[in-house]
């Protein structure tokens, strides 16, 4: 019996085998194969996890590089376009704003969002402003200013607003991308930002962006420059930010 135990102990790699277990009940090879398979599956799962992590990292890196590239492209397009805008236009707009009793704004779609930002900032600076279509907007009249923003220059509702303002004796001013439009000849003052529009005219500049985006972005930046100029003048008279900034939000 001791001889059998010695042989089994030797064949099992030195592990102690109880004397009541015979050699016929012991099979070491399947256990070794099972352990080997388990290690292989573990390595496969680890390799798969590492591969997935690498793919996710590369995709994230590629997206980041693409975003950075697109940001630079957008900034470059706006810089080139704004360099073509006549600088006197900003001064003319500022003078119109200062001498107007009230300023009315009209624009549709994304241009409407851009113009609402400008309208809000002028309110912060203490000007009497209204956005056409809102329930609290009063009648426009003499000594008032209607300011419009339209890429195509053909937007029906904006065109009709300009016609009404002219009949009521108000001044009209606007930013357009298309000077050959039905709104352009009606305006007392036109600021031309020749960006892209939904019309897709051949005369429009090349842009990597969707139609209209370049015009809307440049118009926003231009109007922010006007706001900054007015703010810099006002900050000399008052300290801190506008007291008219919303506190109930």
Secondary structure, DSSP 8 states (H G I E B T S, - for coil): -HHHHHHHHHHTTS----TTS-GGG--HHHHHHHHHHHHHHHHHHHHHHHHHHHHHHHHHHHHHHHHHHHHHHHHHHHHHHHTTS-THHHHHHHHHHHH-S-EEEE--HHHHHHHHHHHHHHHHTT--EEETTSTT-----TT-EEEEEESSS--HHHHHHHHHHHHTT-EEEEEES-SSSTTGGG-SEEEE-----TT--TTS---SS-TTHHHHHHHHHHHHHHHHHHHHHHHTTS-SS-TTS-S--
